Amino acid sequence: MENKIIAQKMGDEFMLYHVARGEVHFLNDAAALIYQLHCQGKCVAEIAQAFGDLFEVTGEENVSAQIEMCLHELRQKGLLAESTTPPTRSWAGDVENV
């Protein structure tokens, strides 16, 4: 079974289409940025730095842990390759399955 994902910005939303499953997922702005930077080969630390630069987020907010949780949720939905280290909490609202 093919695991092809089509990513496209549609207006103000970012959409992922899982071809084999026929599923459409909409990402919020934060999840879309995480997805795009991850697909560009950026590591969690680099993604966290981008968040800090864009949203003026401080390290106290544990951005890296939230990024890891988002990536884990995307993997669980089959939108990214599997990982062996899942986070302990879910970042609800990042990916909506329709």
C-alpha positions in Angstrom: 0.0 0.0 0.0 1.4 3.4 -1.0 1.9 5.9 1.8 1.8 9.0 -0.5 0.9 12.3 1.2 -0.1 15.4 -0.8 0.4 18.6 1.1 -1.2 21.8 0.0 -2.1 25.2 1.4 -5.7 26.1 0.7 -6.5 29.6 1.7 -5.7 30.0 5.3 -5.6 26.2 5.9 -2.9 23.6 5.4 -4.3 20.3 4.0 -2.7 16.8 3.9 -4.3 14.2 1.7 -3.3 10.5 2.4 -3.7 9.0 -1.0 -4.0 5.3 -0.1 -6.6 5.9 2.6 -8.5 8.7 0.9 -8.2 10.8 4.1 -8.0 14.5 4.3 -6.4 16.2 7.3 -6.3 19.9 8.1 -3.4 21.3 10.2 -3.5 24.4 12.3 -0.7 27.0 11.7 1.6 25.5 14.3 1.2 21.9 13.1 1.6 23.0 9.5 4.9 24.8 10.3 6.2 21.7 12.2 5.2 19.4 9.3 6.8 21.6 6.7 10.1 22.1 8.6 10.3 18.4 9.4 9.8 17.5 5.8 12.7 19.9 5.0 14.9 17.8 7.2 14.9 20.1 10.2 15.4 18.5 13.6 13.3 19.3 16.7 15.8 21.9 17.9 15.8 23.7 14.6 12.0 23.7 14.5 11.9 25.0 18.1 14.3 27.8 17.0 12.0 28.7 14.2 9.1 28.9 16.6 11.1 31.1 18.9 11.9 33.4 16.0 8.4 33.6 14.6 6.3 33.6 17.7 8.7 35.0 20.3 8.3 31.9 22.4 10.6 31.4 25.3 12.3 28.1 26.4 10.1 28.0 29.5 7.2 26.9 27.5 8.9 23.7 26.6 8.5 24.1 22.8 10.6 21.1 21.9 8.3 18.7 23.9 5.3 20.1 22.1 6.9 19.8 18.7 7.8 16.1 19.5 4.2 15.5 20.5 2.9 17.0 17.3 5.3 14.9 15.2 4.2 11.8 17.1 0.5 12.6 16.4 1.3 13.1 12.7 3.1 9.7 12.7 0.2 8.0 14.4 -2.1 9.3 11.6 0.3 7.9 9.0 1.3 11.3 7.8 5.0 10.9 8.7 7.3 7.9 9.0 7.1 5.9 12.3 9.3 6.8 15.3 10.4 4.6 18.1 10.1 7.3 20.8 6.5 8.5 21.3 5.9 11.5 23.6 3.9 11.1 26.8 1.1 13.5 26.0 -1.1 14.4 23.0 -1.1 17.9 21.4 -4.9 17.9 20.8 -6.2 19.9 17.9 -3.2 19.8 15.6 -4.6 17.4 13.1 -8.2 17.1 12.3 -9.4 14.1 10.4 -12.4 14.6 8.1 
